[in-house]
Amino acid sequence: MIPRPENPLVVALDVSEADRADALASELAPHVGMLKVGLELLWAAGPDILQRIGSHGPVFADAKLHDIPNTVERASANIARRGVRMLDVHALGGEAMMRAARTGADRGAIEAGLPAPLVIAVTVLSSQSGEGLASAASLAFEAKSSGLDGVVVSGEDVHDVRTVCGDEFCLVVPGIRPAGGNGHDQVRVLTPAAAVEQGADYLVVGRPITAAEDPVGVARAILRETR
């Protein structure tokens, strides 16, 4: 990835109340690298929440687009027009769809006079485990070949993906839990220190921070684990 982020922490604002998300964003933005807006918040508050959260800091629009290329291109353009720093699609949508996402995001950003967002692809969801899943490394290679900037990949697959795709490819790792933390519904979890050691660029953390009595304190403690 060029350049690697100074602050690797991405906070997942996985709540259904816009005011709650806004308050968390305001509190956490000075201490984290990015604020993730996912499906729960997008469907509760509508797409305008991207700009509202973006008024506090860089936004990762966790849209997980997966549709025909034409639809994904247009959706990616619409998301990019809202000034997000990053957006994602599903790698299983195929190379044509991923290329369309790249084209749409670039077009939307140009039309809005904004920097183009990073476009990344989800490989294997961190709530999944077991045999029979697509290879994260092969999906990541397809994403890179399609012109995307990186992938969402589980911690246990970071080494393999980094080996296949090289250092100049952004790896976003969800399912991060502080040492001794609860994995909740994430099967493929990793501690912050282990994820960074294996080559992660961004670490996505949700409930351990957003459900804490002191979200900023927890965020700072996680960052200390990565240094």
Secondary structure as GFF3:
##gff-version 3
##sequence-region A 1 227
A	DSSP	beta_strand	9	12	.	.	.	ID=ss1
A	DSSP	alpha_helix	18	28	.	.	.	ID=ss2
A	DSSP	three_ten_helix	29	31	.	.	.	ID=ss3
A	DSSP	beta_strand	34	37	.	.	.	ID=ss4
A	DSSP	alpha_helix	39	45	.	.	.	ID=ss5
A	DSSP	alpha_helix	49	54	.	.	.	ID=ss6
A	DSSP	beta_strand	59	65	.	.	.	ID=ss7
A	DSSP	alpha_helix	69	80	.	.	.	ID=ss8
A	DSSP	beta_strand	86	90	.	.	.	ID=ss9
A	DSSP	three_ten_helix	91	93	.	.	.	ID=ss10
A	DSSP	alpha_helix	95	112	.	.	.	ID=ss11
A	DSSP	beta_strand	118	122	.	.	.	ID=ss12
A	DSSP	alpha_helix	136	145	.	.	.	ID=ss13
A	DSSP	beta_strand	150	152	.	.	.	ID=ss14
A	DSSP	three_ten_helix	155	157	.	.	.	ID=ss15
A	DSSP	alpha_helix	158	165	.	.	.	ID=ss16
A	DSSP	beta_strand	170	173	.	.	.	ID=ss17
A	DSSP	alpha_helix	192	198	.	.	.	ID=ss18
A	DSSP	beta_strand	202	205	.	.	.	ID=ss19
A	DSSP	alpha_helix	207	210	.	.	.	ID=ss20
A	DSSP	alpha_helix	215	225	.	.	.	ID=ss21
###
